[in-house]
């Protein structure tokens, strides 16, 4: 199959309207469509959000039998569907099932006035579904007759985020290599990066797989059970199994994006001030003043291709699972793993500089 890119991601959420309020008000998305009982989706409410080249669907089950209801009960709000645009959805579906993929939904065509949209679904990792999407003709509706367009309140292209860079997916210990083989043998992806990250007694195996077109990238993460439990183990426990830990969203101007999103209410993870004391020694000359990076908490890493600037939001969910990454690539092709060790070492320097914790009187 010809993978053209990520068509959209769909989040299953407890309250689609409440989630849309956050993503539109704080993250800069614009509602462009909706579907529900009035459009034939009798047991769900779906809202279509867009920002530049990013398309997101928020779906809430209206009955206990809807898949979204069960997903939210098991995992909390999260990315349940990664939709991939292909040249021929029916053929791709048949090829994937023949190669060993688990069938979920056979091809269905939604005819529009100026073309049609065909979708089919197969199972991915854990409770993640891969939706195959084929768009033909000049049809501009997202899903004709099911999710209908609504007049946007603002220009979706005006937001600071441009496209989906990658999805980071956590899997339980022992499942990384079987998952990689599944994407290689069934979906035709290839490995482009692999490493073992070790810091503070924790260990994480990471393998990045990518579609032949280079348009769909998955960062797969597995905890090392022989080391101290860390954030990957926490995610797997809180999420109750494998799932999307974060969604990487690319921007052309990370400093402007973080300034804008912070003003709208997005909360980013803090960065120890000591991280910036040795930043230029670690990554070389910076295009932005280090004090500006320090003020915003933006991280910088370097690989053979150039520099990578990134920052992570706090999770917006009660289970502290899914969060967002804002990323700007200045030639870099990797994913900033050097920042993990650098952040830990910076925190250690801060603690050392602060001295021992004072003991209470009488202790």
N, C-alpha and C positions, 0 to 999 in steps of 0.2 A: 504494500500500500504506500501511497505517496502522502507523507505527513507534511501538511502545509504550515502547521503551527498550533498554538493553543487557541481554540475558539472561545472558550469561557471556562470559568470554574463555578461550581454551584455549591453553596453552603447550605446545609440543613441546620436550621436554627429554631429556637423555641418561639420566637416572635419576630417575624420577618419585618414588620413595620418598625419595631424598636431597633433592630439591627440596622435597617436602612437609615434610620435617623443618625446613628453614629457614623456610618460610612459616608453619608452625604454631608453631614454637618462638620465632622472633624477631618475625615480623610480626603474629602474633595470629590467624591463620586456624585453623579447626577442620575436620578431615576429617569429611565427612558421607556419603561414598559411595565406591564403587570398582567398577571393571569390568575384565574381562580374559578369558582363555580360559574361566574357569568361568561367565561370563555371556554367552558367545557372541562376545566380542571376541577372536578367535583369535590375532590378530597384534599386539596392543597391551595395555599396562597403563595404565589411567586412574584417577586419584584425584580426587575431587570435594572442593573446599575452599570454605568459606563464612566470611564475616565480615559481619554485619549485611546490607546490601543488595548485597554484592559476592560474586559466584560465580565461581570459578576452577577450571578443569580442567587437570590436569597429565598429559600423555600421553607415554609412551615406546613407540617401535616395538619389537616383539619379533622382527621379521624385517627383513632388509635392504630388502625391497620396500615396507614400510609408509611412507607419506608422512612420518611423523615422523622416521624414520631419515635420509632424504634431506635433510630440512629442517635437522636438527641438524648434519649433515655440512657443509652449505653455510653455515649462519648461526650455529651454536651454539644454545644454549637461547634461546627467544624466543616472543613472542606470534604464533601462526600463524593463529588463528581469532578473529574478532570476531563473536559471535553476537548477532543483533538479534531481539527479540521483535516479531512482527507478528500481525495479526488473522487472516490467511489465508495460510499458507506456500505452498501450491500455486499460488494466484493470484499472489502476490507473485513467486514464482520465474518463472512464465510471463511476467509483465509485464517483469521485469528482463531476461530473455533476449531478449524481443522488442525491448527498447530498446537492446540491444547488449552486455549482460553476457555473459561467458563462463560457460557452464554447467559445474558441477563434479559435483554429485550431485543427481539428481532427487528429488522429494518422497518421503519414507519416513515411515510412521506407526508409532509404538511404542505399542500399546494397553496401558493399565493397568487396574487394578480399578475405578477411579473416574473415568476419563477417558482422554485420549490426548495424546501429544506428536508433532507432525509437524515434520520438519526437511527442509530443502533447502539447497543450497549453490551460490554463484556466486563467481567470482574477484574479488578486490579489487586492491590495490596489491602489486606484486612477488609474493611468495609468501604473502601474506595472503589468507585465504578469509573470505567473509562467509556465515555460517550463518543462515538464516531459521528462526525457532522459533515454532511455534504451540502454545499450551497450552490444552486444552479440558477442561471438567468440573472435578471436584475433585481430580484426580490430583496427588499431592504428590511422587511420585518424579521425579527429575531427568530420567532417560531410562529408562522402564520396560523391564525385561528386558535392559538393556545395562549401565547403571551403577546398581547397586542401593544403597539406603541402608545405612549402618552407624550404630550408636549413637554420637553425638558424645561426645567426652571432656569437652567444656565447652560452655557456651552460646555459639553463634555470634554472638548479638546483643551479647555483652558486650565485644567488642573496641573499640578506639578509632576505627577507620575505619568510615565509614558507607556510601559508595557510590562508583562510578566517576564522576569528574568529566569526564575527557577522555582521549584517547589522542593522543600526539604522534608523528607519523610523518615520517621523513626520506625525501626522494626525491632522486635525482641532479639536478644542474644541468640546467635545460631541461625538467624534467618536472613542475614545479609547476602551471603553467597547464593542461596537458592533464589532469592528475590532478583538478584542481578542476572542469574541464568535465565529466569523467567522472562525478563525484559529483552535479553539478547535473543533467546530462541523463539519466543512467541511474537514479540513486538518489533524485533529487528533493530533494537537500540544497540549502542556500542559504549564501552567504557571509555571515558576521556580523562579520568583523574581518580587516583586512589591514594589514601594516606591513613596513617594511624596517629591520632592526636592523643598526647599524654600530658596531663597537667594536674598537679595537686592530688596525686594518687588515683586519678580517674583516667580511664582509657576509652576511646571511641574509635571504632573503625568506620571509615567513610569511603564510599565508592560513588562516583558521579556517572550516570548513564545519560545518553543523549540520543535523540532521533537522528537518522541519517541526514535530515535536512538541517540539523542544528537548531531547530526552532522549539523543541521541547526538551527541557533539561530537568532531571530529577537528582537531587542530592540525597543519597540513602545513608542513614546513620544507624549504627548498631553499638550498644554498650559492650564493653569488655567485662564479662562477669567475674574475671579474676581480680579486677581492680575495685576501688571504692565506688559505690553508687553515686551517680551525679544527675545532671539535669535530664539526660536521655531516659534514665530509669524513672525519674519523677514523671516525665511526660507519659511514658508507657503505663504507669500506674494510674495517673489521673485521667488519661484518655481511655483506659481499659483496652489497651492493645495498640497495634500499629496504626499510624495515621500521619496526616500532614502537620508537622510542627510549626513551620512558618512558610509564608508566601513572600518570595523576593520580588520587589517591584522596582523597576529601573527608572531613574530620573536623569535628566541632562544637567541638573544643577542641584546637587544634594544640599548645599548650604541654603539656597533659596527654598527648597522643598521643606527642610526641617524647620526653618523659620516660619514658613506659612502654616505647616501642620501643627506646630507647637502652639501658635497663636489661636488655632481653631480648637485646641483641647486635646490633641494627641499627646500621650505621655510616652516619652522615650526612656530607655534604660540609662541610668547614669554611668559616667566613666570616671575612674579615679584620676585626679589631677596629675598624679605622678606618671600616668601613661604618656603624657605629652612631653615630659621632661627629656625623654630619650627618643622621641618619635623620629626626628630627622636622622639621628644616628642609625636607627633601625631600617628606615625605608628610603633615605636619601632626600634630596631637595623636594620641597613641597610647593605646589602651585598656589596654595592658599596660606595665609598667615596662620602659624600654629596657634596663636591666641584665639583666632576666630574658630578654629576647629575645637579648641578647648571649651570655649563658651557654649558651643552647641552639642558637644559630646560626640562629634563625628570621629569614627575610627578610620585608620589608613593602613593598608597593607600593600605589598608589592610582589609581583612575580616577574617572570622573564618578559612578559608582554607590556608591563607598565604598572600603574597604580590602581588600587581599588579603594573607594571610599564607601563606608557603610555605617548604618546605625539600625538598632532594633527597637521596636516599640515594646512597651509592656503588654502582656496579654490583656485583651479586653474581656476575657471570659472568666466566669466564676471558678472554673477548674484550673485556671492558669495554664491553658494548653496553647491553642493557636495564637500566634502573634505575627506581626509584619516586619519585613526588613526593607529598608529603603537603600538602594545601591546605585552608585555611579561608577561606571567603568571608564577608566582612562587607559585603555589598552590591556588591562589585566583580564585574564580568562579564568582565574581560579576564584575561590570563594571566601578568602580572608581568614584562613585557619591560623595564620600567624598572629592574629589579634587575640586568639584565645589565650595563648601563653603570655602574650604581652600584657593583657589585662590582669591576669593572675599575678604576674611579677610586679606590676604597678601597685596592686593592692597590698602586696607584701612590703613594698618600699614605704607605702603610706603608714602601715601598721608599725613598721620598725621606727620610722621617724617620730611617731606619736609616743613611743616608749611604752612601758608596761602599763596595764590597766590598774589604776589605783585600787587598793584594797579597802573595804569598808572597815571602819573602826570596830575593833573587837573581833575581826575575822582572823 
